[in-house]
Amino acid sequence: MTLTLYSHPLASFCHKVLIALYEADTVFDAVTVDLGNPAEHAKFLDLWPVGKMPVLHDSARNATVAETSIIIEWLDRHHPGARPMLPADPDTRLEARLWDRFFDLHVHEPMQRIVFDRLRPEDRRDADAVAEAEQRLVTAWNMVETRMTGRTWAAGADFSIADCAAAPALFFAGLLVPFGDRPALQGYFDRLTGRPSCRRVLAEARPWFDHFPFRDRIPQRFLDGNGA
């Protein structure tokens, strides 16, 4: 197999790349990395010393590709599938890249800060940092509500890299700071989670949900498979 993706079914940034792969019907080998296993962790560090997932290995080009946005662009360029994730129009492509970065930096990152804080021992938790991250998510929700009013997808008329980034970011962050009365944001989330590629990723993550520290906030429809 030319392509091998090193990832984990519960890792939200891995979901972003998996969605792109499933959208394009790209054939690849999936390797689940258990960072809690010292031998597996050491082997993964040999591949990518930074130690963050996902990482794509392209044996046909003898290339190891990291960082989710770069992986998706690599796939579009060297292994184009049924649906390109980068729009052909240059200006729309810039919009897609902008909103890809937006969801990574202003939704995904504060969400992870809250989750990682919960995983710490109680005496090492940082309530101020969590409050700041929650406020960042409120700001993001307002911006997405404005952006998605009258739109179907985040950039252009078609599903793109921006939507790949949005799906896992909104799924997990929305558990921590609810969307509230923002119908455009909620409608966008519903379209994302109803898309076959996103449903498949959530279905693969479902057996691992018990390891998520906010599992009690996951709606039942996602736990029993009716929403994914």
C-alpha positions as CSV (number, residue, x, y, z in Angstrom):
1,M,0.0,0.0,0.0
2,T,1.4,3.4,-1.0
3,L,-0.2,5.4,1.8
4,T,-0.1,4.7,5.5
5,L,-1.8,7.0,8.1
6,Y,-0.6,6.8,11.6
7,S,-3.4,8.0,13.8
8,H,-5.8,7.2,16.6
9,P,-9.6,6.9,16.4
10,L,-10.2,9.3,19.3
11,A,-7.7,12.0,18.3
12,S,-9.7,14.8,16.9
13,F,-7.0,16.2,14.6
14,C,-6.8,12.7,13.0
15,H,-10.5,12.9,12.3
16,K,-9.8,15.9,10.0
17,V,-7.5,13.9,7.8
18,L,-9.7,10.8,7.8
19,I,-12.6,12.9,6.6
20,A,-10.6,14.1,3.7
21,L,-9.5,10.6,2.8
22,Y,-13.0,9.2,3.0
23,E,-14.4,12.1,0.9
24,A,-11.8,11.3,-1.8
25,D,-12.3,7.5,-1.6
26,T,-8.5,7.3,-1.2
27,V,-7.1,3.8,-0.4
28,F,-4.7,3.7,2.5
29,D,-3.5,1.6,5.4
30,A,-4.5,2.8,8.9
31,V,-2.1,2.2,11.8
32,T,-3.5,3.0,15.2
33,V,-0.8,4.4,17.5
34,D,-1.0,3.8,21.2
35,L,1.1,6.6,22.7
36,G,0.6,5.0,26.1
37,N,2.6,2.0,24.9
38,P,6.3,2.9,25.4
39,A,7.4,0.7,22.5
40,E,4.8,2.1,20.1
41,H,5.5,5.6,21.2
42,A,9.2,5.2,20.6
43,K,8.6,3.8,17.2
44,F,6.3,6.6,16.3
45,L,8.9,9.2,17.5
46,D,11.4,7.6,15.1
47,L,8.9,8.4,12.3
48,W,8.1,11.9,13.5
49,P,10.1,13.2,16.5
50,V,7.5,15.9,17.3
51,G,5.3,13.0,18.4
52,K,1.9,14.5,17.3
53,M,-0.6,12.6,15.2
54,P,-1.6,12.2,12.5
55,V,1.3,11.5,10.2
56,L,1.1,10.2,6.6
57,H,3.8,8.1,5.0
58,D,3.8,8.0,1.2
59,S,6.0,5.1,0.2
60,A,5.7,5.8,-3.5
61,R,7.5,9.2,-2.9
62,N,9.5,8.1,0.2
63,A,7.9,11.0,2.1
64,T,6.7,11.4,5.6
65,V,4.1,14.2,5.8
66,A,2.9,15.8,9.0
67,E,0.5,18.5,10.0
68,T,-3.1,18.0,9.0
69,S,-3.5,20.8,6.5
70,I,-0.3,19.8,4.7
71,I,-1.3,16.2,4.7
72,I,-4.6,17.1,3.0
73,E,-2.9,19.3,0.4
74,W,-0.4,16.6,-0.2
75,L,-3.2,14.1,-0.9
76,D,-4.9,16.6,-3.2
77,R,-1.7,17.1,-5.2
78,H,-0.2,13.6,-5.3
79,H,-3.2,11.3,-4.8
80,P,-6.2,13.2,-6.1
81,G,-9.5,11.4,-5.4
82,A,-13.1,11.7,-6.2
83,R,-13.5,15.1,-4.4
84,P,-10.6,17.6,-4.2
85,M,-10.4,19.3,-0.8
86,L,-8.8,22.5,-2.2
87,P,-11.0,24.6,-4.4
88,A,-9.8,25.2,-7.9
89,D,-10.5,29.0,-7.9
90,P,-7.5,30.8,-6.3
91,D,-9.6,33.2,-4.2
92,T,-11.9,30.5,-2.9
93,R,-8.8,28.4,-2.1
94,L,-7.5,31.2,0.1
95,E,-10.9,31.3,1.9
96,A,-10.8,27.6,2.4
97,R,-7.3,27.8,3.9
98,L,-8.3,30.7,6.1
99,W,-11.3,28.9,7.6
100,D,-9.2,25.7,7.9
101,R,-6.8,27.7,10.0
102,F,-9.7,29.3,11.9
103,F,-11.2,26.0,13.0
104,D,-7.8,24.6,13.9
105,L,-6.5,27.7,15.9
106,H,-9.7,29.2,17.3
107,V,-11.9,26.2,17.9
108,H,-9.7,23.1,18.0
109,E,-6.9,24.5,20.1
110,P,-9.0,26.0,22.9
111,M,-11.1,22.8,23.0
112,Q,-8.0,20.8,23.5
113,R,-6.8,23.1,26.3
114,I,-10.0,22.5,28.2
115,V,-9.8,18.7,27.6
116,F,-6.1,18.5,28.6
117,D,-6.8,20.5,31.8
118,R,-9.5,18.0,32.8
119,L,-7.0,15.2,32.4
120,R,-4.6,16.8,34.9
121,P,-4.8,16.0,38.6
122,E,-7.3,18.3,40.3
123,D,-4.7,20.2,42.2
124,R,-2.9,21.1,38.9
125,R,-5.9,22.4,37.0
126,D,-6.0,26.0,35.8
127,A,-9.5,27.5,36.1
128,D,-8.4,30.8,34.6
129,A,-7.0,29.1,31.4
130,V,-10.2,27.1,31.0
131,A,-12.3,30.2,31.4
132,E,-10.2,32.0,28.8
133,A,-10.5,29.0,26.4
134,E,-14.3,28.9,26.9
135,Q,-14.5,32.6,26.0
136,R,-12.5,32.0,22.9
137,L,-15.0,29.4,21.9
138,V,-17.9,31.8,22.5
139,T,-16.2,34.3,20.2
140,A,-15.6,31.6,17.6
141,W,-19.3,30.6,17.8
142,N,-20.4,34.2,17.0
143,M,-18.0,34.3,14.1
144,V,-19.1,31.0,12.6
145,E,-22.8,32.0,13.1
146,T,-22.1,35.1,10.9
147,R,-20.0,33.2,8.4
148,M,-22.5,30.4,7.9
149,T,-25.6,32.5,7.6
150,G,-26.9,31.8,4.1
151,R,-24.1,29.4,3.4
152,T,-23.9,25.6,3.1
153,W,-20.2,25.0,3.5
154,A,-17.4,27.2,5.0
155,A,-15.7,28.2,1.7
156,G,-17.2,28.1,-1.7
157,A,-20.1,26.0,-2.8
158,D,-18.5,22.6,-2.1
159,F,-17.2,20.7,0.9
160,S,-13.5,21.5,1.4
161,I,-10.5,21.4,3.7
162,A,-12.2,24.0,5.8
163,D,-15.1,21.6,6.5
164,C,-12.7,18.8,7.2
165,A,-11.3,21.0,10.0
166,A,-14.7,22.2,11.2
167,A,-16.3,18.8,11.7
168,P,-14.2,17.4,14.6
169,A,-13.5,20.8,16.1
170,L,-17.2,21.6,16.3
171,F,-18.1,18.1,17.5
172,F,-15.8,18.1,20.5
173,A,-15.8,21.9,21.3
174,G,-19.6,22.0,21.2
175,L,-19.7,19.5,24.0
176,L,-17.7,21.9,26.2
177,V,-19.4,25.2,25.2
178,P,-22.8,24.6,23.7
179,F,-23.7,26.5,20.5
180,G,-26.7,28.2,22.2
181,D,-29.2,30.1,20.0
182,R,-27.1,30.2,16.8
183,P,-29.2,28.5,14.1
184,A,-26.7,28.9,11.3
185,L,-23.9,27.3,13.4
186,Q,-26.2,24.5,14.5
187,G,-27.4,23.9,10.9
188,Y,-23.8,23.7,9.7
189,F,-22.9,21.2,12.5
190,D,-25.9,19.1,11.5
191,R,-24.9,19.1,7.9
192,L,-21.3,18.1,8.8
193,T,-22.3,15.2,11.1
194,G,-24.9,14.0,8.6
195,R,-22.2,13.7,5.9
196,P,-21.1,10.1,5.2
197,S,-17.4,10.8,5.7
198,C,-18.1,12.4,9.1
199,R,-20.5,9.7,10.2
200,R,-17.9,7.1,9.4
201,V,-15.2,8.8,11.4
202,L,-17.5,9.2,14.4
203,A,-18.6,5.5,14.1
204,E,-14.9,4.5,14.2
205,A,-14.4,6.7,17.3
206,R,-17.4,5.4,19.1
207,P,-15.7,2.5,20.8
208,W,-13.2,4.9,22.3
209,F,-15.7,7.5,23.6
210,D,-15.4,6.0,27.2
211,H,-11.8,7.4,27.3
212,F,-13.0,11.0,26.5
213,P,-13.2,12.9,29.8
214,F,-16.5,14.7,28.9
215,R,-18.2,11.5,27.6
216,D,-21.2,12.3,29.7
217,R,-21.9,15.3,27.5
218,I,-22.0,13.4,24.2
219,P,-25.6,13.2,23.0
220,Q,-27.1,9.8,23.1
221,R,-27.6,9.8,19.3
222,F,-23.8,9.8,18.8
223,L,-23.3,7.1,21.4
224,D,-25.8,4.7,20.0
225,G,-25.1,5.4,16.3
226,N,-28.3,7.2,15.4
227,G,-26.5,10.5,14.9
228,A,-23.4,9.0,13.2
